Amino acid sequence: MAEVEMGTDSSAKVVRATVVQASTVFYNNPATLDKAERLLAEAVELGSQLVVFPEAFIGGYPRGTNYADRTPLCQLKFRKYYSSAITIPGPEVDRLAALAGKHKVYLVMGAIEREGHTLYCSVLFFDPQGNYLGKHRKLMPTALERVVWGFGDGSTLPVFDTPIGKIGSAICWENKMPLLRAALYGKGIEIYCAPTAFSGETFQATMIHVATEGGCFVLSSNQFCRRKDYPPPPEYVFSSTDEQDHTPESVVCCGGSVIVSPFGKVLAGPNFEGEGLLTADLDMGEIVRAKFDFDVVGHYARPDVLSLVVKDHQAKPVTYTSQSQASQPHSS
């Protein structure tokens, strides 16, 4: 569906967006990408211009792996998980870019990224021309995620200014970090993508709060997984003592994907029932109307009392003076 222009107001356009709720095909990136292509095509058939996939869709969310034991078995499991992570650039990124270009759609994809021997939970952005725009790395892994994933830094907090709106992302419980949200608001985010792996009902309140606080549309996409979607024991063992939770059809992650307007109105979802697509039309003029009452980094800010400094440079553990000298211009 093309953007719908209303009058001469540049903010008065409608963007159709879809969030995908679906499970990874664990340890099988080609099959996961095939699934992503099918779901992306379905979203485009609905007229979507922007499609958001869940956290860790490529590579998988490491639920039930018991990495905290730090045994030789855990090391072997991590090695297998590591092999499913992607590199940037890399063949998976190339294919995702090609898919975005083929379907003429903005694509936001959760993936497990590896750099060196460290893994990161990342979100990748692609435009309808088939270009990879950049990434956001999760700043603060939650709980036992910290055993598996490294920490992002301030250099990957992008908000992309696109013809359909300013698009950025925070992942899962990052959305509970007020200063991170403020950093995104300061960049003027309008379409706030929130891929997640958390299906707790309290997350719905967080999504509504972010939308009304930021005066933006919030698109939250989660996986819906059953036990059969994960590798069998002993590789993946879930802690529940309820035998029902160990049957192939038992639900491991119940989703809860949702789309929320800048006024806190739920436009689609939440979906706790199964895999599927949620689609909504985003009236971008609502952003202006919402910020008439509350602009968190504008007329409702008090920088004379409260302000935020964002260290948005890349944090490097090792710096070589020869490299820094090489980057200096030679004097004449």
C-alpha positions in Angstrom: 0.0 0.0 0.0 1.4 3.4 -1.0 1.6 6.2 1.5 -1.7 8.0 1.7 -1.2 11.8 1.5 -3.8 14.0 3.2 -3.6 17.7 2.2 -0.2 19.4 2.2 0.9 18.5 5.7 4.1 16.3 5.4 3.2 14.6 8.7 -0.3 13.6 7.4 0.6 10.3 5.9 -0.5 6.7 6.7 2.1 3.9 6.9 1.0 0.3 7.0 3.2 -1.8 9.3 3.3 -5.5 10.3 4.9 -7.2 13.3 5.7 -10.9 12.8 5.1 -13.4 15.7 6.8 -16.6 14.9 9.5 -19.1 16.1 13.0 -19.5 14.9 14.0 -22.7 13.2 16.7 -23.5 15.7 20.3 -24.2 14.4 19.1 -23.9 10.8 19.7 -20.4 9.4 18.7 -21.3 5.8 15.3 -22.7 7.0 14.8 -19.6 9.3 15.5 -17.3 6.3 13.1 -19.3 4.1 10.5 -18.9 6.8 11.3 -15.1 7.1 10.9 -14.8 3.3 7.5 -16.5 3.4 6.3 -14.3 6.3 7.6 -11.2 4.6 5.8 -12.0 1.4 2.6 -12.5 3.4 3.0 -9.1 5.1 3.6 -7.4 1.7 0.4 -9.0 0.4 -1.3 -7.1 3.2 0.2 -3.9 1.8 2.8 -3.4 4.5 5.6 -0.9 4.0 7.5 -1.9 7.2 7.8 -5.4 8.7 9.3 -6.1 12.1 10.6 -9.5 13.2 11.2 -10.7 16.8 14.3 -10.5 18.9 16.9 -13.2 18.0 14.8 -14.5 15.1 17.9 -15.5 13.3 20.1 -17.5 15.5 17.5 -18.2 18.1 16.8 -17.1 21.7 18.8 -19.3 24.1 15.9 -20.2 26.4 16.4 -23.5 28.2 20.1 -23.9 27.5 21.4 -23.8 31.1 24.6 -22.0 30.1 25.1 -20.9 33.7 26.4 -24.4 34.6 29.6 -23.6 32.8 30.4 -27.3 32.2 32.1 -28.8 29.2 28.6 -29.7 27.9 27.7 -26.0 28.1 30.9 -25.1 26.2 29.8 -27.5 23.4 26.3 -26.1 23.4 27.7 -22.6 23.1 29.9 -23.7 20.2 26.8 -24.9 18.4 24.9 -21.7 19.2 27.9 -19.6 18.1 27.9 -21.4 14.7 24.3 -20.2 14.2 25.2 -16.6 14.8 25.7 -14.3 11.8 28.4 -11.9 10.8 28.0 -8.4 9.5 28.6 -8.3 6.6 27.8 -11.8 5.7 25.6 -14.1 3.5 22.6 -13.8 5.7 22.7 -10.0 5.7 23.0 -10.1 1.9 19.9 -12.3 1.6 17.9 -10.1 4.0 18.9 -7.0 2.0 17.8 -8.7 -1.2 14.5 -9.7 0.3 13.8 -6.1 1.4 14.7 -4.9 -2.1 12.6 -7.6 -3.8 9.5 -6.7 -1.8 10.2 -3.0 -1.6 9.8 -2.9 2.1 11.6 -1.6 5.2 12.7 -4.7 7.2 13.7 -4.8 10.9 15.2 -8.1 11.9 16.3 -9.6 15.2 19.5 -11.6 14.9 22.3 -13.1 16.9 25.5 -11.5 15.7 29.1 -12.6 16.2 32.2 -10.5 16.2 35.4 -12.3 17.0 34.3 -14.9 19.6 31.6 -12.8 21.3 27.9 -12.9 20.5 25.6 -9.9 20.5 21.8 -9.7 20.4 21.2 -7.2 17.5 18.5 -5.7 15.4 19.3 -5.1 11.7 17.6 -2.5 9.5 17.1 -2.7 5.7 15.4 -0.3 3.2 13.2 -1.0 0.2 16.1 -0.4 -2.2 17.9 -3.5 -0.7 20.4 -1.6 1.4 21.6 -2.7 4.8 21.2 0.5 6.9 22.8 -0.5 10.1 22.2 -2.2 13.5 21.4 -1.8 17.1 23.2 -4.0 19.6 21.5 -4.7 22.9 23.1 -2.6 25.5 22.1 -4.6 28.5 21.4 -8.3 28.3 19.0 -9.4 31.0 19.7 -12.0 33.7 21.4 -15.1 32.3 21.6 -13.6 28.8 24.8 -12.0 30.2 26.4 -15.4 30.3 25.8 -15.8 26.5 25.8 -12.3 25.0 28.2 -9.3 25.1 27.1 -5.8 25.8 26.5 -3.2 23.1 27.8 0.4 23.3 26.5 3.8 22.4 27.7 3.6 18.8 24.8 1.5 17.8 21.8 3.6 18.8 20.6 4.6 15.4 17.4 6.3 14.4 17.0 6.3 10.6 15.2 9.2 8.9 13.2 7.5 6.2 10.4 8.6 3.9 7.9 6.7 6.1 9.2 8.1 9.4 12.1 8.0 11.8 12.8 4.4 12.7 14.8 3.0 15.6 14.7 0.1 18.1 15.2 -1.0 21.7 15.2 -4.7 22.5 13.1 -6.5 25.1 13.9 -5.2 28.7 16.0 -2.3 27.2 12.5 -0.7 26.9 12.5 -0.4 30.7 15.7 1.8 30.7 14.5 5.4 30.9 17.8 6.9 29.7 18.0 4.6 26.7 14.5 5.6 25.8 15.4 9.3 26.2 18.4 8.8 23.9 16.0 7.5 21.2 13.5 10.3 21.8 16.3 12.8 21.5 16.8 11.6 17.9 13.2 12.1 17.1 12.1 8.5 16.9 8.6 8.1 15.4 8.3 4.4 14.7 9.7 2.7 17.8 10.5 -1.0 17.1 10.6 -3.3 20.2 11.6 -6.8 19.3 11.4 -9.0 22.4 11.6 -12.4 23.9 9.5 -11.5 27.0 5.9 -12.6 26.9 4.8 -11.4 30.4 1.6 -9.5 30.4 3.3 -6.6 32.2 5.2 -5.9 29.0 2.0 -4.6 27.4 1.9 -1.8 30.0 5.5 -1.0 29.1 4.7 -0.8 25.4 1.7 1.5 26.1 3.9 3.7 28.4 6.7 4.0 25.8 4.2 5.0 23.1 2.6 7.8 25.2 5.9 8.9 26.8 7.7 9.2 23.4 4.7 10.3 21.4 5.5 7.6 18.9 4.1 4.4 17.4 5.4 1.2 19.1 5.7 -2.0 17.2 6.6 -5.0 19.5 7.3 -8.3 17.9 7.9 -11.5 19.9 8.4 -15.2 19.0 5.7 -17.7 19.7 7.4 -21.0 20.5 6.3 -24.5 21.5 8.5 -27.2 23.0 8.8 -28.9 19.7 10.4 -25.8 18.2 13.4 -26.3 20.4 16.1 -29.0 20.2 15.3 -32.0 22.4 16.8 -32.8 25.8 19.5 -32.8 27.1 20.5 -30.0 24.8 17.5 -27.8 25.8 16.0 -28.5 29.2 13.2 -26.4 30.7 13.0 -26.1 34.4 9.3 -26.6 34.9 8.2 -29.6 37.0 4.8 -29.7 35.3 4.9 -32.7 32.9 2.5 -30.8 30.6 5.3 -28.3 30.0 7.5 -31.0 28.5 5.0 -32.1 25.8 5.8 -31.2 22.2 2.8 -28.9 22.0 3.4 -27.1 25.3 3.9 -23.3 24.9 7.4 -22.1 25.8 6.9 -18.4 24.8 3.4 -17.2 24.3 4.1 -14.1 22.2 2.2 -11.0 23.1 3.1 -9.0 20.0 1.3 -5.6 19.8 1.1 -2.3 17.9 0.4 0.8 19.9 -0.4 4.4 18.9 1.1 7.6 20.3 -2.1 8.0 22.4 -1.6 4.6 24.0 -4.3 3.0 21.9 -3.7 -0.7 21.0 -4.1 -0.8 17.2 -3.4 -4.6 16.8 -2.9 -7.4 19.3 -1.8 -8.5 21.7 -1.5 -12.0 20.3 -1.1 -14.7 22.9 -2.6 -17.5 20.7 0.0 -18.6 18.2 2.2 -17.6 15.2 0.8 -14.9 13.0 1.0 -11.4 11.6 -0.4 -8.2 13.2 -0.9 -5.3 10.9 -2.0 -1.7 11.5 -2.2 1.6 9.7 0.0 4.3 11.4 -1.5 7.7 11.0 1.7 9.7 11.3 -0.3 12.9 12.1 -1.1 11.4 15.4 2.5 12.0 16.5 2.1 15.8 16.2 -1.3 15.7 17.9 0.1 13.7 20.8 3.1 16.0 21.3 0.8 19.0 21.5 0.2 17.8 25.0 3.5 16.2 25.9 6.8 16.4 24.1 9.3 14.6 26.3 12.4 16.2 24.7 10.7 19.5 23.8 8.3 21.7 25.7 7.9 19.2 28.5 11.7 18.9 29.1 13.7 20.8 31.7 17.3 20.7 30.6 18.2 23.4 33.1 17.4 20.8 35.8 17.6 17.4 34.1 19.7 16.4 31.1 21.3 13.3 29.6 24.8 12.8 28.0 25.0 9.9 25.6 28.5 8.5 24.9 27.8 7.4 21.4 31.4 6.5 20.4 32.5 2.9 19.9 34.0 1.5 23.1 37.2 -0.4 22.2 39.0 -2.6 24.7 42.3 -2.2 22.8 43.5 0.9 21.0 46.7 1.0 18.9 48.5 4.3 18.7 49.8 3.4 15.2 46.2 3.2 14.0 45.2 6.5 15.6 48.2 8.2 14.1 47.4 6.7 10.7 44.0 8.4 10.8 45.5 11.8 11.5 46.0 14.1 8.5 49.6 14.7 7.5 50.8 18.3 8.0 52.2 20.1 5.0 
